[in-house]
């Protein structure tokens, strides 16, 4: 698998991989009412479920996001992101690496939106 950033893939890579077992990091708040296709956005980033499990990212999100749901939608604002990043940086290791990789995408998202959504399995 070729990644656009270590661990993360983009939509064309998701399609090429031929399965849907991904966590989607989507800009803004997912809009079920006004969007006929609320999933699989071109500007989203994706993590394979196996990667989330291998890196134990559900534990990071559960520790830092109130009511984290690995099967549902998780709306992350700047304050939430800062909590995630602080926990990951303190823990170091792989969590720190993932957050440092994801940070430019998050900052770009926050320049246009107040939230991003982590869509679980």
C-alpha positions as CSV (number, residue, x, y, z in Angstrom):
1,X,0.0,0.0,0.0
2,X,1.3,3.4,-0.9
3,X,0.3,6.1,1.5
4,X,-0.1,9.9,0.9
5,X,1.3,10.3,4.3
6,X,2.6,7.5,6.5
7,X,-0.4,5.6,7.8
8,X,-3.0,7.7,5.9
9,X,-4.5,7.1,2.4
10,X,-6.6,9.3,0.2
11,X,-9.9,8.4,-1.6
12,X,-8.3,7.0,-4.8
13,X,-6.2,4.7,-2.7
14,X,-9.2,3.6,-0.7
15,X,-11.0,2.8,-4.0
16,X,-8.0,0.9,-5.3
17,X,-7.8,-1.2,-2.1
18,X,-11.3,-2.4,-2.7
19,X,-12.7,-2.5,0.8
20,X,-14.5,-0.1,3.2
21,X,-12.9,-0.8,6.5
22,X,-11.5,2.7,7.1
23,X,-11.9,5.5,9.6
24,X,-12.6,8.7,7.7
25,X,-11.2,12.1,8.8
26,X,-13.6,14.5,7.2
27,X,-13.4,18.3,7.1
28,X,-16.3,20.0,8.9
29,X,-19.3,18.2,10.4
30,X,-20.7,15.4,8.4
31,X,-24.0,16.6,6.9
32,X,-26.6,13.8,6.6
33,X,-29.5,16.1,5.9
34,X,-28.1,18.1,2.9
35,X,-25.5,15.8,1.4
36,X,-26.7,12.9,-0.7
37,X,-23.2,11.4,-0.4
38,X,-22.0,12.2,3.2
39,X,-19.1,9.7,3.1
40,X,-15.9,9.1,1.1
41,X,-15.0,12.8,0.5
42,X,-12.2,13.6,-1.9
43,X,-10.5,15.9,0.7
44,X,-10.8,13.4,3.6
45,X,-8.0,11.3,5.0
46,X,-8.5,7.6,5.7
47,X,-6.9,5.1,8.1
48,X,-7.4,1.4,7.7
49,X,-9.1,-0.2,10.6
50,X,-6.1,-2.5,11.0
51,X,-3.9,0.5,11.3
52,X,-6.1,2.0,14.0
53,X,-6.0,-1.3,15.9
54,X,-2.3,-1.8,15.5
55,X,-1.5,1.8,16.7
56,X,-4.1,1.6,19.4
57,X,-5.5,5.0,18.3
58,X,-9.0,4.1,19.6
59,X,-7.4,4.3,23.1
60,X,-6.0,7.8,22.4
61,X,-9.3,9.0,21.1
62,X,-11.3,7.4,23.9
63,X,-8.9,9.0,26.5
64,X,-9.3,12.5,25.0
65,X,-12.7,12.8,23.4
66,X,-15.8,12.8,25.5
67,X,-18.2,10.1,24.3
68,X,-15.8,8.8,21.7
69,X,-17.6,6.2,19.5
70,X,-15.4,4.0,17.4
71,X,-18.5,3.0,15.4
72,X,-19.9,6.4,14.9
73,X,-19.3,10.1,14.2
74,X,-17.0,12.1,16.4
75,X,-16.9,15.9,16.1
76,X,-13.5,17.4,16.9
77,X,-13.1,21.1,17.6
78,X,-9.8,22.9,18.2
79,X,-10.0,22.4,21.9
80,X,-10.5,18.7,21.4
81,X,-7.7,18.5,19.0
82,X,-5.3,20.3,21.4
83,X,-6.3,17.7,24.0
84,X,-5.6,14.8,21.6
85,X,-2.3,16.4,20.5
86,X,-1.1,17.1,24.1
87,X,-1.9,13.5,25.2
88,X,-0.1,12.1,22.2
89,X,2.9,14.3,22.6
90,X,3.1,13.4,26.3
91,X,2.8,9.7,25.5
92,X,5.4,9.9,22.7
93,X,6.2,7.1,20.4
94,X,3.7,6.1,17.7
95,X,0.9,8.4,18.9
96,X,3.2,11.4,18.7
97,X,4.2,10.4,15.2
98,X,0.6,10.0,14.0
99,X,-0.4,13.4,15.4
100,X,2.6,15.2,13.9
101,X,1.7,13.7,10.5
102,X,-2.0,14.6,10.8
103,X,-1.4,18.1,12.2
104,X,-1.0,20.0,8.9
105,X,-4.3,18.6,7.6
106,X,-6.0,19.5,10.9
107,X,-4.6,23.1,10.8
108,X,-5.7,23.4,7.2
109,X,-9.2,22.2,8.2
110,X,-9.4,24.6,11.1
111,X,-8.6,27.5,8.8
112,X,-12.0,26.9,7.1
113,X,-14.1,24.9,9.6
114,X,-14.7,24.8,13.3
115,X,-14.7,21.0,13.4
116,X,-13.6,17.9,11.7
117,X,-15.3,14.6,12.0
118,X,-13.7,11.2,12.7
119,X,-16.1,8.7,11.2
120,X,-15.6,5.3,12.8
121,X,-16.3,1.9,11.4
